[in-house]
């Protein structure tokens, strides 16, 4: 099924496709982080977590002072931003090894493209929570991620370093 798309991706050139994919994924990661931050703030998720934390600890949320509430929400916000930063670093690691034609990194990029397409669909189902820009962005990324998935899948043999046959030593 995917083979009918192979001429299109070969026309682009496997190396150019890989470089373009990495650049596009980095841009999308930064945009996703920005929109996730906006979503986090819009839904006031840090306050929600503070309320639940107080509830699980047997505390009355209304008894917390404004300064305590601000400090706790700031800690939760910083944890969320650090989590986004770690995800960006993790993805960068795999992208760099995908550029170096490592099969295991290509598998990560393949899985990442599919799961991000699925997550974008879930955000579409939720509706335009952050306005039309958010909805349009998620609609566009479904197609972009699927296109990248398709290209990575089709160009798999052309974009990975093939292991040497058994018994042969690679030339140095």
C-alpha positions as a Markdown table, in Angstrom:
| # | Residue | x | y | z |
|---|---|---|---|---|
| 1 | Unk | 0.0 | 0.0 | 0.0 |
| 2 | Unk | 2.7 | 2.5 | 1.0 |
| 3 | Unk | 4.9 | 1.6 | -2.0 |
| 4 | Unk | 2.8 | 3.7 | -4.4 |
| 5 | Unk | 4.0 | 6.8 | -2.5 |
| 6 | Unk | 7.7 | 5.8 | -2.8 |
| 7 | Unk | 8.4 | 7.7 | -6.1 |
| 8 | Unk | 7.2 | 10.9 | -4.5 |
| 9 | Unk | 9.5 | 10.6 | -1.5 |
| 10 | Unk | 12.4 | 9.3 | -3.7 |
| 11 | Unk | 11.9 | 12.4 | -5.9 |
| 12 | Unk | 12.5 | 14.6 | -2.8 |
| 13 | Unk | 15.6 | 12.6 | -2.1 |
| 14 | Unk | 16.0 | 10.4 | 1.0 |
| 15 | Unk | 18.7 | 12.7 | 2.7 |
| 16 | Unk | 16.7 | 15.9 | 2.0 |
| 17 | Unk | 13.6 | 14.2 | 3.4 |
| 18 | Unk | 15.4 | 13.2 | 6.6 |
| 19 | Unk | 16.8 | 16.7 | 7.1 |
| 20 | Unk | 13.5 | 18.3 | 6.3 |
| 21 | Unk | 11.7 | 15.9 | 8.7 |
| 22 | Unk | 14.0 | 16.7 | 11.6 |
| 23 | Unk | 13.7 | 20.4 | 11.0 |
| 24 | Unk | 9.9 | 20.2 | 10.7 |
| 25 | Unk | 9.7 | 18.0 | 13.8 |
| 26 | Unk | 11.8 | 20.5 | 15.8 |
| 27 | Unk | 9.5 | 23.3 | 14.7 |
| 28 | Unk | 6.4 | 21.3 | 15.5 |
| 29 | Unk | 7.8 | 20.4 | 18.9 |
| 30 | Unk | 8.4 | 24.0 | 19.8 |
| 31 | Unk | 4.9 | 25.0 | 18.5 |
| 32 | Unk | 3.4 | 22.0 | 20.5 |
| 33 | Unk | 5.2 | 23.2 | 23.6 |
| 34 | Unk | 3.9 | 26.7 | 23.2 |
| 35 | Unk | 0.3 | 25.5 | 22.6 |
| 36 | Unk | 0.5 | 23.1 | 25.5 |
| 37 | Unk | 1.7 | 25.9 | 27.7 |
| 38 | Unk | -1.2 | 28.0 | 26.6 |
| 39 | Unk | -3.6 | 25.1 | 27.2 |
| 40 | Unk | -2.1 | 24.5 | 30.7 |
| 41 | Unk | -2.6 | 28.2 | 31.6 |
| 42 | Unk | -6.1 | 28.4 | 29.9 |
| 43 | Unk | -7.4 | 25.3 | 31.8 |
| 44 | Unk | -5.6 | 26.5 | 35.0 |
| 45 | Unk | -4.3 | 23.0 | 35.5 |
| 46 | Unk | -1.8 | 23.9 | 38.2 |
| 47 | Unk | -4.6 | 25.2 | 40.4 |
| 48 | Unk | -6.6 | 22.1 | 39.7 |
| 49 | Unk | -3.6 | 20.0 | 40.8 |
| 50 | Unk | -3.3 | 22.0 | 44.0 |
| 51 | Unk | -6.9 | 21.5 | 44.8 |
| 52 | Unk | -6.6 | 17.7 | 44.3 |
| 53 | Unk | -3.3 | 17.7 | 46.3 |
| 54 | Unk | -5.0 | 19.5 | 49.2 |
| 55 | Unk | -7.9 | 17.1 | 49.0 |
| 56 | Unk | -5.7 | 14.0 | 49.1 |
| 57 | Unk | -3.7 | 15.4 | 52.0 |
| 58 | Unk | -6.9 | 16.1 | 54.0 |
| 59 | Unk | -6.5 | 19.8 | 53.8 |
| 60 | Unk | -9.2 | 22.4 | 53.2 |
| 61 | Unk | -8.2 | 24.2 | 50.0 |
| 62 | Unk | -10.0 | 27.5 | 51.1 |
| 63 | Unk | -7.7 | 27.6 | 54.2 |
| 64 | Unk | -4.5 | 28.0 | 52.0 |
| 65 | Unk | -3.2 | 31.5 | 52.0 |
| 66 | Unk | -2.8 | 33.4 | 48.7 |
| 67 | Unk | 1.0 | 33.3 | 49.0 |
| 68 | Unk | 1.0 | 29.5 | 49.7 |
| 69 | Unk | -1.3 | 28.9 | 46.8 |
| 70 | Unk | 0.9 | 31.0 | 44.5 |
| 71 | Unk | 4.1 | 29.2 | 45.7 |
| 72 | Unk | 2.6 | 25.7 | 45.2 |
| 73 | Unk | 1.1 | 26.5 | 41.8 |
| 74 | Unk | 4.5 | 28.0 | 40.7 |
| 75 | Unk | 6.2 | 24.7 | 41.7 |
| 76 | Unk | 3.7 | 22.7 | 39.7 |
| 77 | Unk | 4.0 | 25.1 | 36.7 |
| 78 | Unk | 7.8 | 24.8 | 36.9 |
| 79 | Unk | 7.5 | 21.0 | 37.0 |
| 80 | Unk | 5.4 | 21.1 | 33.9 |
| 81 | Unk | 7.8 | 23.4 | 32.0 |
| 82 | Unk | 10.7 | 21.2 | 33.0 |
| 83 | Unk | 8.8 | 18.2 | 31.7 |
| 84 | Unk | 8.3 | 20.0 | 28.4 |
| 85 | Unk | 12.0 | 20.8 | 28.3 |
| 86 | Unk | 13.0 | 17.2 | 29.0 |
| 87 | Unk | 10.7 | 16.0 | 26.2 |
| 88 | Unk | 12.3 | 18.5 | 23.8 |
| 89 | Unk | 15.8 | 17.2 | 24.8 |
| 90 | Unk | 14.7 | 13.6 | 24.4 |
| 91 | Unk | 13.3 | 14.3 | 21.0 |
| 92 | Unk | 16.4 | 16.2 | 19.9 |
| 93 | Unk | 18.5 | 13.2 | 20.9 |
| 94 | Unk | 16.5 | 10.8 | 18.7 |
| 95 | Unk | 16.3 | 13.3 | 15.8 |
| 96 | Unk | 20.1 | 13.7 | 15.8 |
| 97 | Unk | 20.5 | 9.9 | 15.6 |
| 98 | Unk | 17.9 | 9.7 | 12.9 |
| 99 | Unk | 20.1 | 12.1 | 10.9 |
| 100 | Unk | 22.9 | 9.6 | 11.5 |
| 101 | Unk | 20.8 | 6.9 | 9.9 |
| 102 | Unk | 20.2 | 4.8 | 13.0 |
| 103 | Unk | 17.4 | 2.3 | 12.7 |
| 104 | Unk | 16.3 | 2.6 | 16.4 |
| 105 | Unk | 16.0 | 6.3 | 16.1 |
| 106 | Unk | 14.0 | 6.0 | 12.9 |
| 107 | Unk | 11.6 | 3.7 | 14.8 |
| 108 | Unk | 11.2 | 6.4 | 17.4 |
| 109 | Unk | 10.5 | 9.1 | 14.8 |
| 110 | Unk | 8.0 | 6.7 | 13.1 |
| 111 | Unk | 6.2 | 6.1 | 16.4 |
| 112 | Unk | 6.4 | 9.7 | 17.4 |
| 113 | Unk | 4.7 | 10.9 | 14.1 |
| 114 | Unk | 1.9 | 8.4 | 14.5 |
| 115 | Unk | 1.2 | 9.2 | 18.1 |
| 116 | Unk | 1.3 | 13.0 | 17.5 |
| 117 | Unk | -1.2 | 12.6 | 14.7 |
| 118 | Unk | -3.5 | 10.7 | 17.1 |
| 119 | Unk | -3.1 | 13.3 | 19.8 |
| 120 | Unk | -3.9 | 16.1 | 17.3 |
| 121 | Unk | -7.1 | 14.2 | 16.4 |
| 122 | Unk | -8.0 | 14.0 | 20.1 |
| 123 | Unk | -7.5 | 17.8 | 20.5 |
| 124 | Unk | -9.7 | 18.2 | 17.4 |
| 125 | Unk | -12.4 | 16.2 | 19.1 |
| 126 | Unk | -12.2 | 18.4 | 22.2 |
| 127 | Unk | -12.9 | 21.4 | 20.0 |
| 128 | Unk | -11.4 | 24.9 | 19.6 |
| 129 | Unk | -10.6 | 25.3 | 23.3 |
| 130 | Unk | -8.0 | 28.0 | 22.6 |
| 131 | Unk | -9.8 | 29.4 | 19.6 |
| 132 | Unk | -9.7 | 28.9 | 15.8 |
| 133 | Unk | -5.9 | 29.0 | 15.7 |
| 134 | Unk | -5.6 | 26.1 | 18.0 |
| 135 | Unk | -8.1 | 24.1 | 16.1 |
| 136 | Unk | -6.5 | 24.9 | 12.7 |
| 137 | Unk | -3.1 | 24.1 | 14.0 |
| 138 | Unk | -4.2 | 20.7 | 15.2 |
| 139 | Unk | -6.0 | 20.0 | 12.0 |
| 140 | Unk | -2.9 | 20.9 | 10.0 |
| 141 | Unk | -0.6 | 18.8 | 12.2 |
| 142 | Unk | -2.7 | 15.7 | 11.7 |
| 143 | Unk | -1.8 | 15.8 | 8.0 |
| 144 | Unk | 1.8 | 16.9 | 8.5 |
| 145 | Unk | 2.5 | 14.1 | 11.0 |
| 146 | Unk | 0.8 | 11.5 | 8.8 |
| 147 | Unk | 2.9 | 12.7 | 5.8 |
| 148 | Unk | 6.1 | 12.4 | 7.9 |
| 149 | Unk | 5.0 | 9.0 | 9.1 |
| 150 | Unk | 4.4 | 7.9 | 5.5 |
| 151 | Unk | 7.7 | 9.2 | 4.3 |
| 152 | Unk | 9.7 | 7.6 | 7.2 |
| 153 | Unk | 7.9 | 4.3 | 6.6 |
| 154 | Unk | 8.4 | 4.3 | 2.8 |
| 155 | Unk | 12.1 | 5.5 | 2.9 |
| 156 | Unk | 13.1 | 3.1 | 5.7 |
| 157 | Unk | 15.7 | 1.2 | 3.6 |
| 158 | Unk | 17.1 | 4.4 | 2.0 |
| 159 | Unk | 17.5 | 6.3 | 5.3 |
| 160 | Unk | 19.1 | 3.8 | 7.6 |
| 161 | Unk | 22.6 | 2.4 | 7.7 |
| 162 | Unk | 22.3 | -1.3 | 6.9 |
| 163 | Unk | 24.2 | -3.7 | 9.1 |
| 164 | Unk | 27.0 | -5.6 | 7.4 |
| 165 | Unk | 26.3 | -9.2 | 6.5 |
| 166 | Unk | 27.3 | -11.9 | 9.1 |
| 167 | Unk | 31.0 | -12.7 | 9.2 |
| 168 | Unk | 32.2 | -9.7 | 7.3 |
| 169 | Unk | 34.1 | -6.9 | 8.9 |
| 170 | Unk | 33.1 | -3.4 | 7.8 |
| 171 | Unk | 35.8 | -1.5 | 5.8 |
| 172 | Unk | 37.6 | 1.1 | 7.8 |
